[in-house]
Amino acid sequence: MSSQERLSIVGSGIMGHSIALTAAWAGFDVKVWGVDAADIERAREGLKAKLDLLAGYDVLAESEKERIFNAITFTDSLNDCVANATFVIEAIPEKIELKQEYFKNLDEICPENTIIASNTSGLSATEIAKYTKNPSRTVVTHFWNPAHLMPLVEVVRGEHTSDETAERAMNLLKAMNKKPILVKKDVLGSVGNRLQYAIFREAQYILEEGIASMEDIDAAIRYSLGRRFGVTGPFMTMDMTPLTTISSITSYLFRDLSDRKDSFPTLEKLVADGHNGTKTGKGFYDWTPELVEKMNYERERELIRWLKQDIEEAKKETK
């Protein structure tokens, strides 16, 4: 472990305890704040289930489960959680007013040199820190869900984030065996969600225009881009195409892509009718309990396959 930060997590929900698991797995001792005893007990049960799963897939040894679990201390006292921390990651619900309130409070009770980071997936780093006295020590560290399996973390600078704050965030995440990227400007959606929602928009446009079924649109991603982008990102893919072809296609295709600014009718109707995907049993697809279980298993298995590959590559690099 190259980083000597003392880490605390504010929020013990799915993201909070998953981030704690990641840190403890990498060798950190972590404190986690939960709202109350029931909140903490749910986090402990979630943590145990995730550790059992990782051991079941032979990602970590059975002996490691106890070490990781014992490296995480839960508390319902916010002051106790952050009192000795040098780095705090907030992982509470995605409500700007709530995050601003907590950041204001954390800014007052955390030691002067403590970095305060938010795990927001899309809110402005600058706005979250709006009511702090020292916004230079604030930053976004956006872990992708599930945080213990997904390697990417986006480090997003707010308008006042200092170079030292960004550097310490990058160093901590590397020590947690993550693949952090630096987002230099505070823009909505950062990098990952801007790319993801560009695909979501075009996918919905293709469906609305009757060009292809949703099943075939999903298949087009799963069996082409989904596999290629696991090895080469968009710029490397363009270089390997080559660029003359990319330039030629761009000249006519960009003008024909969707530039819609609002949600599409099908999505709006689903939401208006109370359909919320897997949570309600219906979205674009009809979700039976069996299908939910099947797709969760298949996604989990694929993420763990990639995780094992990342672990093996890291071992080779350290030899």
C-alpha positions in Angstrom: 0.0 0.0 0.0 1.7 3.2 -1.2 -0.8 5.7 0.2 -0.8 6.4 3.9 -4.2 8.1 4.0 -6.5 7.2 6.9 -9.8 6.6 5.1 -13.4 7.1 6.3 -16.6 6.6 4.4 -19.7 8.7 5.2 -22.6 6.5 4.2 -23.0 2.7 4.6 -25.3 1.9 1.8 -24.5 -0.2 -1.3 -21.8 2.2 -2.6 -20.4 3.1 0.9 -19.8 -0.4 2.1 -18.6 -1.6 -1.4 -16.0 1.2 -1.4 -15.0 0.2 2.1 -14.6 -3.4 1.0 -12.3 -2.2 -1.9 -10.1 -0.2 0.4 -9.9 -3.0 3.1 -9.1 -5.5 0.4 -6.1 -3.3 -0.6 -4.8 -3.2 3.0 -6.5 -0.1 4.4 -8.2 0.2 7.8 -11.5 1.9 7.1 -14.2 3.6 9.3 -17.7 3.7 7.9 -20.6 5.9 9.2 -24.1 4.6 9.1 -27.3 6.5 10.1 -28.3 4.0 12.8 -27.9 0.4 14.0 -30.3 -1.0 11.4 -28.4 0.8 8.6 -25.1 -0.5 9.9 -26.5 -4.1 10.2 -27.6 -4.0 6.6 -24.1 -2.8 5.6 -22.5 -5.7 7.5 -24.8 -8.2 5.9 -24.1 -6.7 2.4 -20.4 -6.8 3.1 -20.5 -10.5 4.2 -22.5 -11.4 1.1 -20.0 -9.7 -1.2 -17.0 -11.3 0.5 -18.7 -14.8 0.3 -19.3 -14.2 -3.5 -15.7 -13.2 -4.1 -14.4 -16.2 -2.2 -16.9 -18.4 -4.1 -15.4 -17.2 -7.4 -11.9 -17.8 -6.1 -11.0 -14.1 -6.4 -9.9 -14.1 -2.8 -8.9 -16.8 -0.3 -11.3 -17.8 2.5 -8.7 -16.6 5.0 -8.9 -13.1 3.5 -12.6 -12.7 4.2 -12.1 -12.3 8.0 -9.1 -9.9 7.5 -11.1 -7.6 5.2 -14.2 -7.7 7.4 -12.3 -6.9 10.5 -10.5 -4.0 8.8 -13.8 -2.1 8.5 -15.2 -0.4 11.6 -18.8 0.8 11.6 -20.1 3.7 13.7 -23.2 5.8 14.0 -21.2 8.8 15.2 -20.2 11.1 12.4 -17.6 12.8 14.6 -16.0 9.6 15.6 -15.9 8.4 12.0 -14.0 11.3 10.6 -12.0 12.5 13.7 -8.7 11.0 12.7 -9.3 10.7 8.9 -7.0 12.3 6.3 -9.4 11.3 3.5 -13.2 11.2 3.7 -15.4 9.8 0.9 -19.1 10.8 1.1 -21.5 8.2 -0.2 -25.0 9.4 0.7 -28.1 9.8 -1.6 -27.9 11.8 -4.8 -29.6 15.0 -3.5 -27.6 18.2 -4.0 -29.1 19.9 -0.9 -28.3 16.9 1.3 -24.7 16.7 0.0 -24.2 20.4 0.5 -25.4 20.1 4.1 -23.0 17.2 4.8 -20.1 18.9 3.1 -20.6 22.0 5.1 -20.7 19.9 8.3 -17.7 17.8 7.3 -15.7 21.0 6.4 -16.3 22.2 10.0 -15.5 18.9 11.9 -12.7 17.3 9.8 -9.1 18.1 10.5 -7.7 21.0 8.4 -5.7 18.8 6.0 -8.4 16.2 5.4 -9.6 15.7 1.8 -13.4 15.6 1.5 -14.6 13.7 -1.6 -18.0 12.9 -2.9 -19.0 9.7 -4.7 -21.7 11.6 -6.8 -22.3 10.1 -10.2 -23.3 13.3 -11.8 -23.8 16.3 -9.5 -21.4 19.3 -9.8 -18.3 19.1 -7.6 -18.3 22.9 -7.4 -22.0 23.0 -6.2 -21.5 20.3 -3.7 -18.7 22.3 -2.0 -20.6 25.6 -2.3 -21.0 26.2 1.4 -17.6 24.9 2.6 -15.0 27.4 3.9 -12.2 25.5 2.2 -13.4 24.2 -1.2 -9.8 23.6 -2.3 -9.8 20.4 -0.4 -13.0 19.1 -2.0 -13.2 16.8 -5.0 -15.4 14.1 -6.6 -14.3 10.5 -6.6 -17.0 8.7 -8.6 -16.9 5.0 -8.2 -18.9 2.9 -10.7 -21.4 0.4 -9.3 -20.6 -2.2 -8.2 -17.7 -0.4 -6.6 -15.8 -3.5 -5.5 -15.9 -5.0 -9.0 -15.7 -2.0 -11.4 -12.1 -0.6 -11.7 -12.9 2.9 -13.0 -13.1 5.9 -10.6 -13.5 9.4 -12.0 -11.7 12.1 -10.1 -13.5 15.3 -10.9 -12.0 18.7 -10.1 -14.3 21.4 -8.9 -13.6 25.1 -9.8 -11.6 25.4 -6.5 -10.0 22.0 -6.2 -6.3 22.3 -5.6 -3.6 20.3 -7.4 -2.6 18.6 -4.1 -6.2 17.5 -3.5 -6.5 16.0 -7.0 -3.1 14.3 -6.7 -3.9 12.8 -3.3 -7.2 11.4 -4.6 -5.4 9.8 -7.6 -2.7 8.3 -5.4 -5.2 6.9 -2.9 -7.3 5.3 -5.7 -4.2 3.7 -7.3 -3.3 2.3 -3.9 -6.8 0.8 -3.7 -6.0 -1.0 -7.0 -8.5 1.2 -9.0 -8.1 2.7 -12.4 -8.7 6.4 -11.8 -9.0 9.0 -14.5 -8.7 12.8 -14.0 -11.6 14.9 -15.1 -10.1 18.4 -15.5 -13.3 20.3 -15.7 -16.5 20.2 -13.7 -19.1 19.2 -16.3 -22.4 17.3 -15.9 -21.9 13.6 -16.2 -18.1 13.8 -16.1 -16.7 11.4 -18.7 -18.3 8.0 -18.3 -21.9 9.1 -18.1 -21.5 11.5 -21.0 -20.3 8.6 -23.2 -22.9 6.2 -21.8 -25.9 8.6 -22.3 -24.8 9.4 -25.8 -25.3 5.7 -26.5 -28.6 5.7 -24.6 -29.9 8.6 -26.7 -29.0 7.0 -30.0 -30.3 3.6 -28.9 -33.7 5.2 -28.0 -33.7 7.1 -31.3 -33.1 3.9 -33.3 -36.0 2.2 -31.4 -38.4 5.2 -31.8 -37.7 5.4 -35.6 -38.5 1.7 -36.0 -35.0 1.0 -37.3 -34.4 -2.1 -35.1 -36.0 -3.8 -32.1 -34.6 -3.2 -28.6 -33.4 -6.7 -28.5 -31.3 -6.3 -31.7 -30.1 -2.9 -30.5 -28.9 -4.5 -27.3 -27.3 -7.3 -29.3 -25.5 -4.8 -31.5 -23.7 -3.4 -28.4 -23.2 -6.7 -26.6 -21.6 -8.5 -29.6 -19.6 -5.6 -31.1 -18.8 -2.4 -29.2 -19.2 -4.1 -25.8 -16.4 -6.6 -26.6 -14.1 -4.3 -28.5 -14.3 -1.4 -26.0 -13.2 -3.8 -23.3 -9.8 -3.7 -24.9 -9.6 -0.5 -26.9 -11.4 2.8 -26.0 -12.8 5.1 -28.7 -9.6 6.9 -29.6 -7.5 3.8 -29.9 -10.4 2.2 -31.9 -10.4 5.2 -34.3 -6.6 4.9 -34.8 -7.0 1.2 -35.6 -9.8 1.7 -38.1 -7.9 3.9 -39.7 -8.5 7.6 -39.4 -9.2 8.2 -43.1 -12.2 5.9 -42.8 -13.3 7.5 -39.5 -13.1 11.0 -41.2 -15.1 9.8 -44.2 -17.9 8.3 -42.1 -18.0 11.3 -39.8 -18.6 13.6 -42.7 -22.0 12.1 -43.4 -23.1 10.2 -40.2 -22.7 13.0 -37.6 -25.3 15.0 -39.3 -27.8 12.1 -39.1 -27.3 11.2 -35.5 -29.9 12.1 -32.9 -29.5 15.5 -31.2 -32.7 15.3 -29.1 -32.6 17.4 -26.0 -35.5 15.7 -24.0 -36.5 12.2 -23.1 -38.0 10.1 -25.8 -41.8 9.3 -25.7 -41.4 5.6 -24.9 -39.2 6.3 -21.9 -41.5 9.1 -20.7 -44.6 6.8 -21.0 -42.9 4.0 -19.0 -42.0 6.4 -16.2 -45.5 8.0 -16.2 -47.1 4.6 -16.0 -44.9 3.7 -12.9 -42.7 1.3 -14.7 -39.1 1.4 -13.3 -37.3 -1.5 -14.8 -36.1 -4.3 -12.6 -37.4 -2.6 -9.5 -41.1 -2.9 -10.6 -40.9 -5.8 -12.9 -41.3 -3.8 -16.1 -39.3 -1.3 -18.1 -38.3 -1.6 -21.8 -38.3 -5.4 -21.0 -40.7 -7.4 -18.8 -38.6 -8.5 -15.8 -39.6 -11.7 -14.1 -37.8 -12.6 -10.9 -36.0 -15.4 -12.8 -34.8 -13.0 -15.5 -33.6 -10.5 -12.9 -31.6 -13.3 -11.2 -30.2 -14.6 -14.5 -29.0 -11.2 -15.8 -27.6 -10.2 -12.4 -25.6 -13.5 -12.4 -24.4 -13.1 -15.9 -23.3 -9.4 -15.3 -21.6 -10.4 -12.1 -19.8 -13.3 -13.6 -18.5 -11.2 -16.5 -17.3 -8.4 -14.2 -15.5 -11.0 -12.0 -13.9 -12.5 -15.1 -12.5 -9.1 -15.9 -11.5 -8.5 -12.3 -9.5 -11.8 -12.3 -7.7 -10.7 -15.5 -6.9 -7.3 -13.9 -5.4 -9.0 -10.8 -3.3 -11.3 -13.0 -2.0 -8.4 -15.0 -1.1 -6.5 -11.8 0.8 -9.5 -10.5 2.9 -9.6 -13.7 3.7 -5.9 -13.5 5.0 -6.3 -10.0 7.4 -9.1 -10.9 
